[in-house]
Amino acid sequence: MVQSVYQDDLEYFLNTQEADLGEMGDEVDHLLSTGFLARGGRTMGRDDFFPKRKPNHSYYGKLVYDILKVEKI
């Protein structure tokens, strides 16, 4: 993942809190394609599925974020 991401996108990822991530843009697209971010979905009822537009840190994105943020301190 780290080898595949652009440096500017990695800096955006590390310097932007998850709640403040944009929904669209080159950085978000690149981070989605490398696995740092994921777009989940949510279920409103048993048969209803509404895609979630706002990206979140993926499982591995959270691990990388936590490791690299700790290293910066």
N, C-alpha and C positions, 0 to 999 in steps of 0.2 A: 504494500500500500504506500509506504513512505517513498519508495523509489518511483512510483507512478505519479505522484502528485507534484504539481508545480510549486515552487517555493512561495510565490505570492499567495497561492490558494491555501497553502499550509499556514502561512502567517495569518490570513483571514480566519481560518479555522481556529487557531489558537487565541487570537485576539478578540473574537466575537463570542459572547456567551450564547448558549444554545437557544435561549428564549429570544435573542435578538437576530438570529439568522434570517436572511431574506428568503423569500419563497422562490425567487427566480434570479437568474444572472449567471454569468460565466463561472464565477467561483463556485456557486452552488452546483451547477451542472458538473463541473470537474470533480468536486468533492463527492457527489452522488456516484459518478462513474468509477471512482477509485475506492469506494466503500467506506469513506469517512462519515458520510451522511446517508440516511435512508428516509424514504417516505413511507410511513406506515399507513394503516387504515384503521378505521374504527367501525364497530357494528352498533347500529342503533336498536336493532331488534333481532329477532331470530333469522330473518331472511334479508334484512336490509344491510347493505355494505356501502359506506360512503368513504371515498378515498380521502385521506388526510393530505392536504396540500403542503403544509409547513414541514420542512425537513427537520429531522432530529439527528443527534449523534447515533450512529449505528453502535452495535455492541463493541466492535473493535475500535471504532472511532472514539468511544468513551475511554477505552483502555489507553489508547495513544494520547488522547487529550490529558488524561490524569497523569500519565508518566511525564509528558513533556512540560506540563504546567508545573509539576513538582520540581523538575530539573531547573526551571528558570528562576526559582526562588533563591 
